[in-house]
Amino acid sequence: MTDRHTVPSRLSICLSCALLFGACAAQAQGLRATGQLSPLRPPAAATAPEQATADFIVALVNSEPVTNNEVRQRLLRVEQQLAQRGGAMPPRDALAREVLEQIINERAQLQQATELGITVDEAAVTQAELAIAAQNQLSPEELRRRIAAEGMDINRLRNDLRNQILLQRVRERQVDARVRVTDADVDDFIREQQGSNDLASLELNLSHVLVAVPEGASEQRIQELQARAQGAADRARAGADFAALAREFSDAPEGASGGQFGMRAANRLPTLFVEATRTLNVGAVAGPLRSPAGFHVLKVIDKRQAGLPGAAITQTRARHILLRTTAQLSEADAVARLAGYRQQVASGQATFEALAREHSQDGSASQGGDLGWANPGQFVPEFEEAMNALRPGEMSAPLVSRFGVHLIRVEERRQTQLSQREQRDMVRDMVREKKMDDALRVWAQDVRGRAYVEYREAPQP
């Protein structure tokens, strides 16, 4: 199986979509994470009005030039996106310096990709362009018209997309493949989260029985009601079905439906309930507890600290056809071939299952491309994003991933409870992603530190 249990990565092709319509503000925020502002004198790139249309070299990265126009165009996109989001606009000189540093970092990483022999063909760029169109709910033709109306050059956009995919691939090779997560890492993360005493991050799913005490009830009546609540608690501790107990004993509105509140943040629950259950294990019973409303019996159905995966998730069952690119089959040919298969299925000329068995180059081929029930995060991001956008019964357009080219059809979805092992696997993915973020930052700093960078001053009038 090619996509199952692979390393999730945030470095999806979809981040290249940020280049459309000025969506580079997200990249500007990333500058602070990986960029290093130079201690040298700030370059004057794209700052002086009289230099707005002049082009000149503002920096050399291993002898490769970065021009004023490159910085200015990126800066305009960042400013446009910040304005659209209503964010605070930093001083233009400071933003220009950060944009320049980002371009320098990217240029150094692209140079490393070239040294490693990593390439991107036209089919991958076309797929990224189609992804932008789909995200903006446009046809490819409408996208190109929109780009022209925005004053952008389609060839420049495609070059930007190619560079973003190339950056993704070099980061995957240099960073993702080297990250390892041990059982000790998973244990440490769980221990850290579960050991947190921060109520703001605690979430509880409690089941509740309320034996209401009427206002002005006599002491004898209160004792009778307390005994009734104690009987419910004793039966719950003895293993009785708590939902049935809630329907039998509870005067609370949720009693008729089994007494469950559902997963809620601790700060959205009564303090009395939280203090009585925060240290209990799942399945434990608390009470009877007295409040002005009456006597409460509580059972801990589920609990977690924010940062740990929940017990209930949405699973997806999908099929796919995978074609691997080779010297004999380019990405463009694979995309065209899968588009043909898609048309055959849509027109009723063939079934998806039959085409998968005949053509898919994946271990799922013998099952008609069936990938089984998959948890969130189980597939690589570019595959999962396309899958999640489909409704049951729908097919994707041909999709390029790091494994080849896919055609995906979603069969069905369901809500399910995770076993402890499955929750642990999801924690492993969370730890891996955090480690990858840290490793990416270190790698980017290393590449930047080894690059020879020479800043150039703007030409004097």
N, C-alpha and C positions, 0 to 999 in steps of 0.2 A: 504494500500500500504506500503510495507516495506522499499523500497529504496528511495521513493520520499520525498524530503524536509528533508532528514536526515542531520546530521551535517557533513560537509566535514572535512576531517582530513588529514594532511600530513603524519600521522603515518601509511601509507599503508604497506601491506605485501611486496610490491615491494621494500621497502628500504632494506629488507633482501637480495635482489639480489646483494647488494653491497659487499656481502661476497665472491662472485665468482671472480676468476682471480684477486685478490688483490684490489678490488674496495672499500677499506676502507678509502681512502683519504677524502671522504665526511664526514665520521664519525670523522676523525681527526679535520676537521674544526668545527664540532659540539661540540668538546671538549671545545672550547673556549666559547661556549654559555652556556653550562650546567655544565661543569667540574669545579672543584675548586682545583687549585694546592695547595698542602699541604705546610704549613709554616715550616714543619719539614724537616729534612735533606733529600735530594733527594735519593730515593732508587737507588741501583746500578744495577737494573734489566736490563739484555740484553745489557749491555754496554761494558763489558770487553771481548776481543776476547777469552781469555782462559776460559771464562764462557759460551761460545756460546752454548755448548752442555750440560752443567751442569744444572740440575733442582734443584730448591730449592724454598722455600716459600718466597715471597717478601712482602706479606701483608696478614693480616687477616681481613675479613669483617664479623663482628658478628660471629667470630670463624670459618668462612669458608675461606679456603686458596685460595690465588691467587698465581700461580706459575710463576717462571721465564720463563718457556716454553710458557705459555699462552701469556705473554707480548711479548716475542720474536716473536712468530708466527704472532700476530696481528701487531707488528711493521713492520715486513717484508712485509705484505700485504699493509700497509699504504705507505711504502717507494716505493714499486713497482708501486702503483697507481700514486703517486706524480711524479715518473719518467716518466710514460706513458703520463701524462698530460703536462709534461715539466715545472711543477711548481718549484719554488725555494725550495730546500731541507733544512729544518731547521736543526740545530745541532742535532745529533742523541741522545745525552743525554736528551735534552729538549723534543724531540719527544717521547722518551721512557717514560718520566715522564707523558706526556699528555696521552699516550696510557694506562698507568697504572691507571691513574685517571678515564679514561673512563670505564675501566673494573671494577673498584671499584664501580662507580656509577651504572653501569648495574647490578652488583652482588647484590647491595642493593635493587634495584628495582625488580629483580627477586625473591629475598627473600620475598618482600612484596606481590608479586603475589602468591607465595606459601601460605603465611599466609591467603590470601583472598580466597584460594581454586580455583584459576584460573588454568586451564589446557589446554594443546594442544594435540590433538590426532594425530595419524600417517597420517590420510587423509589430514589434514591441512598442514603438513610438505611436503607430497607428492605434494600437489597443489603448494606450494611455489617452490619446486624443478622443477616442470613442467614450472612454470613461468620463472625461470631462463633459462631453455632450450629454451623457446620461445623467450625470449629477445635476446638471443645469436644466434637465428636461428639454433638451434640444435635439433635433436631428443633426447628423454630421454637417449637412449643408447649412442648416440654420446657425450652427456653431461658427462656421467659417464666415458667414455674413456678419455675425455678431462681432467676431474678432476684427474684421475689416472696419466695422462701424466704430469700434473702440480705438481705431488708429494703430492696431497691432498688425505685425507681419506674421502670416501663418508659418513661414519658414523659421522665423525667430522663435515662435512658440514651440514648434517641433524640436528645434535645437535645445531649448530650455528643457523640454520633456526628456529628450535623450540624455541630457546631463543629469537630470534628477534620477532617472532609472539607473544610469551608470553609477551614481553616488550610492544608490540603494544596493547595487550588486557588490561594489567594493566593500561597503560596510558589512554586508552579510558575510562575505568571504573572510574579511579580516577580524571581524568582531563576533558575529553570531555563532560561528562554528567553534569558537574557542571557549565559549561560556559553558561551564559545567555546574550542575546543581546536585549536591549530595543529600542523603537522607538527613544528615546533621543540619544542613542549611534549612531544610523544611521544618525540622523539629524546633530549631531556634526561632524561626519566624512565628510558628504557632504558639510557642511558649511566650514570646514577646507580646503577641496580640492578646492571648488569653490572660496573661498576667497583668494587663493594663487595668488600672483602677479608674480610668477616665469614664465617667458615666456618659459623657457626650458621645463616646464611640461604642457604647453597649446597646445591643438590640436584643429584644426578648419577644418570644411568642408564648403567651400564657393562656391557659384555659382556666375558666373562672366559674365558681359557684358562689352565689350570693344568697344567704338566708336573711331576708330583710327584717329589720326590727321596726315596727310601727312607732311613730312618735307618741310618747306618753305611755308606752307599754309598761306593765307592772313588772316587778323584779322576778316574780314567778314565770311570767311569760317570756322574759328575756332569757332565763335559765333554760326553758323548754326549747327556745329557738337555738341557743348555743349548743344544746345537746343534739339537736337536729343537724347542725353544721358539723359537729364532731363526728356524728355517724357517717356523714358523707366523706369526711376526711379519712376516717378509719377504713372505709371501703375502698377509697382511692389508693391508700397505701398498701392495701391487701391485693391490689392488682385489678380492681374493677374498671370497666370501661368508663373513663372520665366523661366522655360525651354523653353517655347514657345517664350518669349521675347528674350532669348539668341539666339535662332535660327533666329529670325527676325532682331535683331539689331546688334549682336556681330560680330566683325571682328577678334576675338581671335580664335585659332585653336579648342578649346574645345566648341565653340559656337554651332557647328553643332550637338553635342551630348547633348545639354542642359546646357552647361556652368559650370558643376560641376567639381571642382578640386579633390574631394574625401578627406577623412580625412588625414590631414597632420599636422606634428608638426609645431608650429608657426615659428620656426627658419628656416623652409623650404619655407616660404611664403614671399613675398615682405613686407618690413617694413611698407610701406604705407597702405597695406591691413590690417595688424595686428593691427596697431594703430587705424584704423578706425572701427574695428569690435570687438576688445577684450572685450569691456564693453557692447556690445549689446547682447540682448537676442536672442535665436533661433527664426528665422522667421523675424527678423528685417532687414531693408535695409539701406545700406550706399551709399552715393554718390549723384551726380557724383563727382569723385575725379580726379584731374588732375595729370598726369605724363608725361614724355617725349613721351610716346607711344600714349597718347590720354586721353579720359575720361572713367573712370571705374565706374560701378555700381555693388555693391556686396550685396548678400543676405546670411545671416548666416543660413546654413542648419542644422548644428550640431556643438556643441562645448563641450569640456570636458577638465578637468585637468587630467593628467596622474595619475592613481590610481583609477579613476572612470571607471566603465564599459562602453563600447561603446554601441551605439544604435543598431548596426548590429551584429548579432551573427550567428553561425551555430547550428541549432537544429538537434537532432537525434530522430527518432521514432524507437523504438525497442520493441521486445517481449521477455519475459523470462518465464521460468518454475522454480519455487522455491520449493525446498524440505527442510523442517526444520528438524534439527537433534533432535532426542529424545532418550530415553533409548532403544526404539525398533528399531531406525534407526540411525546408526552411520554415521559419515561423509564419511567413506570409502564406506559404502553401498549406500549412496546417490549419491556419485560420480559414482559408477558403474551403478546405475539405470539410471542416466542422460546420461551416455555414451551410454547406450542401446537405450534411446529415440533418441539421436542424430543420431545413426546408422539407426534407423527406418525412420527418416525424410530424411536422405541422400539417402537411398535406395528407397524412394517413398512408403514405407509400411504404413506410417502415415503422417499426416500433423502436423506441429508445433502447429497450433491453437487447433486442436483436443486434442493433448496430454496435452497442457496447461490447457484446460478446465477440463480434466479428472483428472490430477495429481497435478497441481500447488497449493501450499498452500499459495497463495497470493491473495490479493483483485482483482488483474487483471485477475484471472483465468476465470471469466465469459466472459471477452472480448478476450479470446484466448491468454492471456498473454500480451496483448497490453498495453504498458506503456504510450502511447500518445507521443506528441512532448515534448522533454526534453531539457532544457537549459544546457549549461556547468556548472558543479558544483552542479547539482541537485541530483546526486546519490553519494553514498559513493565511495571513490577513487578506491578501488580494483575493484568494479563493472564498474565504468566509464572508467578506463584504459583499461579493457578488451573490453568494448563496442566500444571505440574509435579506437581500433586496427582492427576492422572489417569493411569490405566494405559492402555496401547494398547487402543483400542476403546471407551473410556468417553467420555461427554459430560459437560460441566459444566452447572451451573445457569446461567441468564442472568446475565451478569457486566457490571457497569457500569464503564467505564473513562473516561478523559478524552476518548476518541474517540466514545463512544456506548455501545451495549449489544451484547454478544457472546454467541454460543453457540459453544462450542469442543468439538472432538472430536480426541483424539490418535490418530494413525494408527499410528506406530511410533517406536522409538528405536534409536540405534546409537552405538557408540564409533567415533571417527574421529580422525585426525591433522590438526592444523591446519597450513595453509601459513604461511609467514612473513608474508604479507599479512594472513591471518586473525588471527594472533597480534598483529600490529600494531594491527588494529582493536580487539581486546580490550584492549590497553594503552590505546588512545585512550579507551575507555569507563571504564577505571580512573582515568585522569587527569581525565576529565570529572567523575566522581563526587567525586573529591577537591576539584576546583575548586568544585563545587556546595556541598559541605560548608562550604568556606571562605566562599563568597559568602553562604550562608544565615546563617552566624554574623555576618557584617558587616551584612547586611540587618536581622537581628533586633536587633542593637545600635543600628542607625540608627533603626528604628521606635520602640524603647524610649526612645532619647535625645530624640526629637521629641515624645513623649507628655508631657502634663502629669499628673504623679502627685502626689497629696496623701495622705499617711498620716494616719490618725485613731487616736487613743488609745481604748482600751476605756473605756466609761462607768464612772465611779467609783460605788461603792455608797453 
